[in-house]
Amino acid sequence: MELFASVASDPEVTRYMTWTPHSGVDETRRVITELFNVGNERTWLIELNESGEIIGSCGFRVDNTRSARVLERAGLSLEGRGVQHTVFPNIGKEPQDVLQFGKTVR
């Protein structure tokens, strides 16, 4: 599965995820089923136009400078900060703040 190979198994890529790097494809399938697009949350895969290669994922839980810049360049605006909103196990056990970005669709 391409998502496992390009994203989910890489410790650097998963640093700001709510889960640790996956040990196998079955774990990636479980995360897709249990965590992606549950309730009001949305997750999108990012792929290169030229090759269709999956290079990442995007959701509304983004709190690192590089990801914030990508969202701003894509036309989204910073709308707020969720204080001590989410635990990111790759960073630590304490809840971290998360930035909230949005874009008005007309």
N, CA, C and O atoms as a GROMACS GRO file, in nm:
protein
  424
    1MET      N    1   0.085  -0.117   0.000
    1MET     CA    2   0.000   0.000   0.000
    1MET      C    3   0.090   0.124   0.000
    1MET      O    4   0.181   0.136   0.082
    2GLU      N    5   0.062   0.213  -0.092
    2GLU     CA    6   0.148   0.329  -0.112
    2GLU      C    7   0.152   0.425   0.007
    2GLU      O    8   0.257   0.481   0.038
    3LEU      N    9   0.039   0.443   0.075
    3LEU     CA   10   0.037   0.532   0.190
    3LEU      C   11   0.133   0.485   0.299
    3LEU      O   12   0.201   0.566   0.361
    4PHE      N   13   0.140   0.355   0.322
    4PHE     CA   14   0.234   0.300   0.420
    4PHE      C   15   0.378   0.326   0.375
    4PHE      O   16   0.460   0.374   0.454
    5ALA      N   17   0.407   0.294   0.250
    5ALA     CA   18   0.544   0.305   0.200
    5ALA      C   19   0.595   0.449   0.198
    5ALA      O   20   0.710   0.474   0.234
    6SER      N   21   0.510   0.545   0.156
    6SER     CA   22   0.558   0.682   0.141
    6SER      C   23   0.541   0.770   0.263
    6SER      O   24   0.613   0.868   0.279
    7VAL      N   25   0.446   0.736   0.350
    7VAL     CA   26   0.414   0.827   0.460
    7VAL      C   27   0.414   0.758   0.596
    7VAL      O   28   0.492   0.795   0.684
    8ALA      N   29   0.329   0.660   0.613
    8ALA     CA   30   0.297   0.608   0.746
    8ALA      C   31   0.411   0.536   0.817
    8ALA      O   32   0.410   0.524   0.939
    9SER      N   33   0.509   0.488   0.743
    9SER     CA   34   0.620   0.416   0.806
    9SER      C   35   0.741   0.505   0.836
    9SER      O   36   0.837   0.458   0.896
   10ASP      N   37   0.736   0.631   0.796
   10ASP     CA   38   0.850   0.722   0.809
   10ASP      C   39   0.839   0.805   0.938
   10ASP      O   40   0.746   0.885   0.950
   11PRO      N   41   0.931   0.788   1.034
   11PRO     CA   42   0.924   0.863   1.160
   11PRO      C   43   0.926   1.014   1.144
   11PRO      O   44   0.862   1.085   1.221
   12GLU      N   45   0.997   1.065   1.047
   12GLU     CA   46   1.003   1.210   1.027
   12GLU      C   47   0.870   1.262   0.972
   12GLU      O   48   0.824   1.369   1.013
   13VAL      N   49   0.810   1.190   0.881
   13VAL     CA   50   0.684   1.231   0.822
   13VAL      C   51   0.571   1.226   0.925
   13VAL      O   52   0.483   1.312   0.924
   14THR      N   53   0.573   1.127   1.012
   14THR     CA   54   0.463   1.108   1.108
   14THR      C   55   0.483   1.185   1.239
   14THR      O   56   0.404   1.170   1.332
   15ARG      N   57   0.584   1.266   1.246
   15ARG     CA   58   0.614   1.337   1.371
   15ARG      C   59   0.494   1.415   1.426
   15ARG      O   60   0.470   1.412   1.547
   16TYR      N   61   0.420   1.482   1.341
   16TYR     CA   62   0.307   1.563   1.385
   16TYR      C   63   0.173   1.492   1.368
   16TYR      O   64   0.068   1.557   1.365
   17MET      N   65   0.176   1.363   1.357
   17MET     CA   66   0.053   1.285   1.350
   17MET      C   67   0.010   1.245   1.490
   17MET      O   68   0.087   1.255   1.585
   18THR      N   69  -0.113   1.202   1.502
   18THR     CA   70  -0.164   1.157   1.632
   18THR      C   71  -0.132   1.011   1.655
   18THR      O   72  -0.183   0.951   1.750
   19TRP      N   73  -0.049   0.952   1.570
   19TRP     CA   74  -0.009   0.812   1.582
   19TRP      C   75   0.139   0.798   1.551
   19TRP      O   76   0.198   0.880   1.481
   20THR      N   77   0.197   0.693   1.604
   20THR     CA   78   0.339   0.664   1.581
   20THR      C   79   0.355   0.599   1.445
   20THR      O   80   0.257   0.553   1.387
   21PRO      N   81   0.479   0.593   1.390
   21PRO     CA   82   0.500   0.528   1.261
   21PRO      C   83   0.446   0.385   1.262
   21PRO      O   84   0.456   0.314   1.362
   22HIS      N   85   0.391   0.346   1.150
   22HIS     CA   86   0.330   0.213   1.139
   22HIS      C   87   0.436   0.106   1.114
   22HIS      O   88   0.534   0.128   1.043
   23SER      N   89   0.412  -0.009   1.175
   23SER     CA   90   0.506  -0.121   1.158
   23SER      C   91   0.471  -0.207   1.037
   23SER      O   92   0.554  -0.287   0.992
   24GLY      N   93   0.351  -0.191   0.983
   24GLY     CA   94   0.312  -0.270   0.868
   24GLY      C   95   0.188  -0.214   0.800
   24GLY      O   96   0.122  -0.124   0.852
   25VAL      N   97   0.156  -0.269   0.684
   25VAL     CA   98   0.043  -0.224   0.604
   25VAL      C   99  -0.089  -0.244   0.678
   25VAL      O  100  -0.179  -0.160   0.665
   26ASP      N  101  -0.102  -0.351   0.754
   26ASP     CA  102  -0.227  -0.374   0.828
   26ASP      C  103  -0.257  -0.261   0.926
   26ASP      O  104  -0.372  -0.222   0.944
   27GLU      N  105  -0.153  -0.208   0.987
   27GLU     CA  106  -0.173  -0.096   1.079
   27GLU      C  107  -0.220   0.028   1.004
   27GLU      O  108  -0.305   0.102   1.053
   28THR      N  109  -0.165   0.053   0.885
   28THR     CA  110  -0.209   0.166   0.804
   28THR      C  111  -0.355   0.150   0.765
   28THR      O  112  -0.431   0.246   0.770
   29ARG      N  113  -0.395   0.032   0.728
   29ARG     CA  114  -0.536   0.007   0.694
   29ARG      C  115  -0.626   0.034   0.815
   29ARG      O  116  -0.735   0.089   0.799
   30ARG      N  117  -0.582  -0.006   0.934
   30ARG     CA  118  -0.661   0.018   1.055
   30ARG      C  119  -0.677   0.168   1.081
   30ARG      O  120  -0.786   0.214   1.116
   31VAL      N  121  -0.569   0.243   1.065
   31VAL     CA  122  -0.574   0.388   1.087
   31VAL      C  123  -0.671   0.453   0.988
   31VAL      O  124  -0.749   0.539   1.026
   32ILE      N  125  -0.665   0.412   0.863
   32ILE     CA  126  -0.757   0.467   0.763
   32ILE      C  127  -0.901   0.442   0.805
   32ILE      O  128  -0.985   0.531   0.794
   33THR      N  129  -0.930   0.323   0.851
   33THR     CA  130  -1.066   0.285   0.890
   33THR      C  131  -1.110   0.356   1.018
   33THR      O  132  -1.224   0.403   1.025
   34GLU      N  133  -1.023   0.363   1.118
   34GLU     CA  134  -1.064   0.412   1.249
   34GLU      C  135  -1.042   0.562   1.272
   34GLU      O  136  -1.113   0.623   1.351
   35LEU      N  137  -0.945   0.623   1.203
   35LEU     CA  138  -0.910   0.762   1.234
   35LEU      C  139  -0.939   0.862   1.122
   35LEU      O  140  -0.969   0.978   1.151
   36PHE      N  141  -0.929   0.820   0.997
   36PHE     CA  142  -0.949   0.914   0.887
   36PHE      C  143  -1.099   0.934   0.862
   36PHE      O  144  -1.175   0.838   0.855
   37ASN      N  145  -1.140   1.060   0.849
   37ASN     CA  146  -1.277   1.096   0.815
   37ASN      C  147  -1.380   1.040   0.911
   37ASN      O  148  -1.485   0.991   0.869
   38VAL      N  149  -1.350   1.048   1.041
   38VAL     CA  150  -1.442   1.004   1.144
   38VAL      C  151  -1.513   1.127   1.199
   38VAL      O  152  -1.449   1.227   1.230
   39GLY      N  153  -1.645   1.120   1.211
   39GLY     CA  154  -1.721   1.234   1.261
   39GLY      C  155  -1.706   1.353   1.168
   39GLY      O  156  -1.724   1.341   1.047
   40ASN      N  157  -1.674   1.469   1.225
   40ASN     CA  158  -1.657   1.591   1.146
   40ASN      C  159  -1.515   1.612   1.095
   40ASN      O  160  -1.489   1.709   1.024
   41GLU      N  161  -1.424   1.523   1.131
   41GLU     CA  162  -1.285   1.538   1.088
   41GLU      C  163  -1.270   1.491   0.943
   41GLU      O  164  -1.339   1.400   0.898
   42ARG      N  165  -1.179   1.556   0.872
   42ARG     CA  166  -1.151   1.519   0.734
   42ARG      C  167  -1.001   1.506   0.714
   42ARG      O  168  -0.922   1.584   0.768
   43THR      N  169  -0.963   1.407   0.637
   43THR     CA  170  -0.823   1.384   0.601
   43THR      C  171  -0.816   1.364   0.451
   43THR      O  172  -0.898   1.291   0.393
   44TRP      N  173  -0.719   1.428   0.388
   44TRP     CA  174  -0.699   1.414   0.245
   44TRP      C  175  -0.558   1.365   0.221
   44TRP      O  176  -0.466   1.398   0.296
   45LEU      N  177  -0.540   1.286   0.118
   45LEU     CA  178  -0.406   1.246   0.076
   45LEU      C  179  -0.355   1.348  -0.024
   45LEU      O  180  -0.432   1.404  -0.102
   46ILE      N  181  -0.225   1.372  -0.021
   46ILE     CA  182  -0.162   1.466  -0.113
   46ILE      C  183  -0.080   1.384  -0.211
   46ILE      O  184   0.004   1.303  -0.172
   47GLU      N  185  -0.106   1.407  -0.339
   47GLU     CA  186  -0.030   1.333  -0.440
   47GLU      C  187   0.026   1.429  -0.544
   47GLU      O  188  -0.028   1.537  -0.568
   48LEU      N  189   0.136   1.387  -0.605
   48LEU     CA  190   0.199   1.466  -0.711
   48LEU      C  191   0.116   1.453  -0.838
   48LEU      O  192   0.077   1.343  -0.876
   49ASN      N  193   0.088   1.565  -0.903
   49ASN     CA  194   0.011   1.562  -1.028
   49ASN      C  195   0.077   1.478  -1.135
   49ASN      O  196   0.010   1.400  -1.204
   50GLU      N  197   0.207   1.494  -1.149
   50GLU     CA  198   0.278   1.428  -1.259
   50GLU      C  199   0.275   1.276  -1.249
   50GLU      O  200   0.252   1.206  -1.348
   51SER      N  201   0.300   1.224  -1.128
   51SER     CA  202   0.316   1.079  -1.114
   51SER      C  203   0.203   1.011  -1.037
   51SER      O  204   0.188   0.889  -1.044
   52GLY      N  205   0.124   1.088  -0.964
   52GLY     CA  206   0.021   1.029  -0.880
   52GLY      C  207   0.076   0.972  -0.751
   52GLY      O  208   0.003   0.910  -0.674
   53GLU      N  209   0.205   0.993  -0.726
   53GLU     CA  210   0.269   0.941  -0.604
   53GLU      C  211   0.214   1.012  -0.481
   53GLU      O  212   0.205   1.135  -0.479
   54ILE      N  213   0.176   0.935  -0.378
   54ILE     CA  214   0.129   0.992  -0.253
   54ILE      C  215   0.250   1.041  -0.174
   54ILE      O  216   0.344   0.965  -0.150
   55ILE      N  217   0.245   1.169  -0.134
   55ILE     CA  218   0.359   1.227  -0.063
   55ILE      C  219   0.322   1.278   0.076
   55ILE      O  220   0.408   1.328   0.148
   56GLY      N  221   0.196   1.265   0.114
   56GLY     CA  222   0.157   1.310   0.247
   56GLY      C  223   0.007   1.306   0.266
   56GLY      O  224  -0.068   1.256   0.182
   57SER      N  225  -0.034   1.360   0.379
   57SER     CA  226  -0.177   1.372   0.408
   57SER      C  227  -0.201   1.508   0.471
   57SER      O  228  -0.108   1.572   0.521
   58CYS      N  229  -0.324   1.552   0.469
   58CYS     CA  230  -0.358   1.682   0.522
   58CYS      C  231  -0.492   1.671   0.594
   58CYS      O  232  -0.586   1.610   0.543
   59GLY      N  233  -0.498   1.728   0.712
   59GLY     CA  234  -0.621   1.732   0.787
   59GLY      C  235  -0.631   1.867   0.854
   59GLY      O  236  -0.555   1.958   0.823
   60PHE      N  237  -0.724   1.881   0.945
   60PHE     CA  238  -0.735   2.010   1.010
   60PHE      C  239  -0.652   2.018   1.136
   60PHE      O  240  -0.657   2.121   1.204
   61ARG      N  241  -0.576   1.915   1.172
   61ARG     CA  242  -0.486   1.920   1.288
   61ARG      C  243  -0.343   1.945   1.238
   61ARG      O  244  -0.266   1.849   1.227
   62VAL      N  245  -0.304   2.069   1.208
   62VAL     CA  246  -0.170   2.101   1.159
   62VAL      C  247  -0.109   2.207   1.248
   62VAL      O  248  -0.160   2.319   1.253
   63ASP      N  249   0.003   2.175   1.321
   63ASP     CA  250   0.064   2.273   1.409
   63ASP      C  251   0.215   2.272   1.396
   63ASP      O  252   0.287   2.272   1.496
   64ASN      N  253   0.264   2.270   1.273
   64ASN     CA  254   0.407   2.289   1.255
   64ASN      C  255   0.428   2.393   1.147
   64ASN      O  256   0.345   2.407   1.057
   65THR      N  257   0.535   2.464   1.155
   65THR     CA  258   0.559   2.580   1.071
   65THR      C  259   0.554   2.547   0.922
   65THR      O  260   0.494   2.621   0.845
   66ARG      N  261   0.617   2.439   0.882
   66ARG     CA  262   0.620   2.404   0.740
   66ARG      C  263   0.479   2.376   0.686
   66ARG      O  264   0.442   2.423   0.579
   67SER      N  265   0.402   2.299   0.761
   67SER     CA  266   0.266   2.268   0.717
   67SER      C  267   0.179   2.393   0.715
   67SER      O  268   0.097   2.410   0.625
   68ALA      N  269   0.197   2.481   0.814
   68ALA     CA  270   0.120   2.605   0.817
   68ALA      C  271   0.150   2.689   0.694
   68ALA      O  272   0.058   2.748   0.636
   69ARG      N  273   0.275   2.697   0.653
   69ARG     CA  274   0.312   2.774   0.534
   69ARG      C  275   0.249   2.714   0.408
   69ARG      O  276   0.205   2.788   0.320
   70VAL      N  277   0.245   2.583   0.399
   70VAL     CA  278   0.183   2.517   0.283
   70VAL      C  279   0.035   2.556   0.276
   70VAL      O  280  -0.016   2.588   0.169
   71LEU      N  281  -0.033   2.552   0.390
   71LEU     CA  282  -0.175   2.587   0.392
   71LEU      C  283  -0.197   2.733   0.354
   71LEU      O  284  -0.291   2.765   0.281
   72GLU      N  285  -0.111   2.821   0.402
   72GLU     CA  286  -0.123   2.963   0.367
   72GLU      C  287  -0.101   2.985   0.218
   72GLU      O  288  -0.173   3.063   0.156
   73ARG      N  289  -0.001   2.918   0.160
   73ARG     CA  290   0.024   2.930   0.016
   73ARG      C  291  -0.091   2.874  -0.067
   73ARG      O  292  -0.112   2.914  -0.181
   74ALA      N  293  -0.167   2.780  -0.007
   74ALA     CA  294  -0.282   2.722  -0.076
   74ALA      C  295  -0.406   2.809  -0.060
   74ALA      O  296  -0.513   2.773  -0.110
   75GLY      N  297  -0.393   2.923   0.009
   75GLY     CA  298  -0.504   3.016   0.020
   75GLY      C  299  -0.586   3.005   0.147
   75GLY      O  300  -0.688   3.072   0.159
   76LEU      N  301  -0.544   2.921   0.241
   76LEU     CA  302  -0.616   2.909   0.367
   76LEU      C  303  -0.565   3.015   0.464
   76LEU      O  304  -0.451   3.061   0.454
   77SER      N  305  -0.651   3.054   0.558
   77SER     CA  306  -0.616   3.155   0.657
   77SER      C  307  -0.619   3.096   0.797
   77SER      O  308  -0.702   3.010   0.827
   78LEU      N  309  -0.529   3.144   0.882
   78LEU     CA  310  -0.528   3.102   1.021
   78LEU      C  311  -0.652   3.158   1.089
   78LEU      O  312  -0.674   3.279   1.088
   79GLU      N  313  -0.734   3.070   1.146
   79GLU     CA  314  -0.858   3.112   1.210
   79GLU      C  315  -0.854   3.100   1.362
   79GLU      O  316  -0.937   3.160   1.430
   80GLY      N  317  -0.759   3.026   1.415
   80GLY     CA  318  -0.753   3.015   1.559
   80GLY      C  319  -0.655   2.910   1.605
   80GLY      O  320  -0.585   2.848   1.525
   81ARG      N  321  -0.650   2.892   1.735
   81ARG     CA  322  -0.561   2.795   1.797
   81ARG      C  323  -0.640   2.719   1.901
   81ARG      O  324  -0.704   2.779   1.988
   82GLY      N  325  -0.637   2.586   1.894
   82GLY     CA  326  -0.696   2.501   1.996
   82GLY      C  327  -0.588   2.474   2.102
   82GLY      O  328  -0.491   2.405   2.076
   83VAL      N  329  -0.607   2.530   2.220
   83VAL     CA  330  -0.507   2.519   2.326
   83VAL      C  331  -0.513   2.381   2.390
   83VAL      O  332  -0.620   2.335   2.430
   84GLN      N  333  -0.398   2.316   2.400
   84GLN     CA  334  -0.384   2.181   2.456
   84GLN      C  335  -0.492   2.088   2.400
   84GLN      O  336  -0.565   2.023   2.476
   85HIS      N  337  -0.501   2.084   2.268
   85HIS     CA  338  -0.608   2.016   2.197
   85HIS      C  339  -0.583   1.867   2.173
   85HIS      O  340  -0.674   1.786   2.189
   86THR      N  341  -0.461   1.830   2.136
   86THR     CA  342  -0.435   1.695   2.089
   86THR      C  343  -0.301   1.644   2.141
   86THR      O  344  -0.204   1.718   2.151
   87VAL      N  345  -0.297   1.515   2.175
   87VAL     CA  346  -0.172   1.451   2.212
   87VAL      C  347  -0.110   1.393   2.086
   87VAL      O  348  -0.174   1.318   2.012
   88PHE      N  349   0.015   1.428   2.061
   88PHE     CA  350   0.092   1.373   1.950
   88PHE      C  351   0.199   1.283   2.011
   88PHE      O  352   0.299   1.334   2.061
   89PRO      N  353   0.180   1.151   2.010
   89PRO     CA  354   0.270   1.061   2.082
   89PRO      C  355   0.415   1.066   2.035
   89PRO      O  356   0.504   1.025   2.109
   90ASN      N  357   0.439   1.115   1.915
   90ASN     CA  358   0.577   1.125   1.865
   90ASN      C  359   0.649   1.247   1.922
   90ASN      O  360   0.771   1.256   1.913
   91ILE      N  361   0.573   1.340   1.982
   91ILE     CA  362   0.631   1.460   2.042
   91ILE      C  363   0.638   1.447   2.193
   91ILE      O  364   0.738   1.485   2.254
   92GLY      N  365   0.534   1.392   2.255
   92GLY     CA  366   0.531   1.378   2.400
   92GLY      C  367   0.393   1.337   2.448
   92GLY      O  368   0.301   1.316   2.369
   93LYS      N  369   0.379   1.327   2.580
   93LYS     CA  370   0.254   1.282   2.640
   93LYS      C  371   0.157   1.394   2.672
   93LYS      O  372   0.039   1.370   2.697
   94GLU      N  373   0.205   1.516   2.671
   94GLU     CA  374   0.122   1.631   2.703
   94GLU      C  375   0.045   1.680   2.580
   94GLU      O  376   0.099   1.680   2.469
   95PRO      N  377  -0.081   1.722   2.598
   95PRO     CA  378  -0.157   1.777   2.484
   95PRO      C  379  -0.088   1.902   2.428
   95PRO      O  380  -0.035   1.984   2.503
   96GLN      N  381  -0.091   1.914   2.298
   96GLN     CA  382  -0.029   2.025   2.226
   96GLN      C  383  -0.136   2.117   2.168
   96GLN      O  384  -0.249   2.073   2.142
   97ASP      N  385  -0.102   2.242   2.148
   97ASP     CA  386  -0.189   2.334   2.078
   97ASP      C  387  -0.194   2.295   1.931
   97ASP      O  388  -0.098   2.240   1.878
   98VAL      N  389  -0.305   2.324   1.864
   98VAL     CA  390  -0.317   2.302   1.720
   98VAL      C  391  -0.370   2.429   1.655
   98VAL      O  392  -0.455   2.498   1.710
   99LEU      N  393  -0.318   2.457   1.538
   99LEU     CA  394  -0.365   2.572   1.461
   99LEU      C  395  -0.484   2.530   1.378
   99LEU      O  396  -0.491   2.416   1.330
  100GLN      N  397  -0.578   2.622   1.359
  100GLN     CA  398  -0.696   2.594   1.279
  100GLN      C  399  -0.697   2.687   1.160
  100GLN      O  400  -0.697   2.809   1.174
  101PHE      N  401  -0.698   2.627   1.040
  101PHE     CA  402  -0.698   2.702   0.916
  101PHE      C  403  -0.830   2.678   0.843
  101PHE      O  404  -0.893   2.573   0.860
  102GLY      N  405  -0.872   2.774   0.763
  102GLY     CA  406  -0.993   2.757   0.686
  102GLY      C  407  -0.988   2.840   0.559
  102GLY      O  408  -0.904   2.928   0.542
  103LYS      N  409  -1.081   2.808   0.471
  103LYS     CA  410  -1.093   2.882   0.345
  103LYS      C  411  -1.240   2.887   0.307
  103LYS      O  412  -1.310   2.786   0.308
  104THR      N  413  -1.287   3.005   0.275
  104THR     CA  414  -1.426   3.021   0.235
  104THR      C  415  -1.440   2.976   0.091
  104THR      O  416  -1.364   3.018   0.003
  105VAL      N  417  -1.537   2.892   0.068
  105VAL     CA  418  -1.565   2.843  -0.068
  105VAL      C  419  -1.686   2.919  -0.119
  105VAL      O  420  -1.792   2.918  -0.056
  106ARG      N  421  -1.671   2.984  -0.232
  106ARG     CA  422  -1.782   3.063  -0.287
  106ARG      C  423  -1.827   3.006  -0.417
  106ARG      O  424  -1.920   3.059  -0.479
   0.00000   0.00000   0.00000
